[in-house]
Amino acid sequence: MNNVRVGSHGEIVIKKKLRERFGIKPGQEVIEFDAGDHIAIIPLSSDPIEFLCGKYSWEETTNQLKKRAEELALEEVKKRR
């Protein structure tokens, strides 16, 4: 476990080792999730359509697929609590 410092604009730096482990790339979106007593940061797939390919009907819009990817990521965090 490492301490990180919050910058003047609220930014934090995720250590290289963790970025590599979780495949977080520069500019990639993450979810910041209020988990009650802590904050969880969940990397989103850079291509939510590819991530969800075969899991859902293609009648859904890209925004709907992205929202579902976010929901799946949040469900994973809740399972690990």
N, C-alpha and C positions, 0 to 999 in steps of 0.2 A: 504494500500500500504506500502510495506517495501523496504528499501534500501538494496542492496546487494553489496558486495565488490568483484571485479574481482581479482583473484589470479595471481601470477606471471606467470603462464602458461595459463592464459585465462579462468580458470575454475570459475564457479559460483556455489553457493549452493542454491537449491530451497528449501524453507522452508517446514518443515514436513506437515504443514496444507495444503499447495497447492499440495504436492506430493500425500497426501492421497485423496484429493478432485478429482484429475485428474487421480488417479490410476497409478502414475509413480513409478516403481520399480527399485531397484539398477540394473545397467547394461542395462536397457531398452534403446532403441534408441529413440531419438527425432529429429525433424527437426528444424534447426535454419533457419529462413526465414527472409530475408531482406524485410521489409514492407515499405521501403522508408524512413519514419521518425522515425521508431523504429524497434526493432528486436522481432520477435514472436518465441516462442519455443512451438512446437506442439508435444505432445507425440504420438508415433506410437504404433499401436497394437503390442503386443508381438507375436501374431499369425495372420499375415495378411491374411492367407488363411481362418481362421475361421471368421475374420472380413468381408471378401468379399464373404463368402459362400452363394451361391444362387443369387449373384448379377451379376456374369459374367460367361462366358463359362469356363469350366475346361480345355479347350484346351490351355489356357494360361499357361506359365511357372510360377514357383514360383517367379522368379525375376520380371516378368511382373506384377504379382499380387501385389508384394511389391511396385513396382513403382506406380501402380494405387492407392494403399492405401495412399501413400505419396501425390499423386495429389489430392485425395479427402480431405486430411487434409489441404492442402494449399487452396483449394477452400473454405473450412469452414472459414479459417482465413480471406480471402478476403471478404466473405459475412458479417463478423462481423465488418469490418472497416467502 
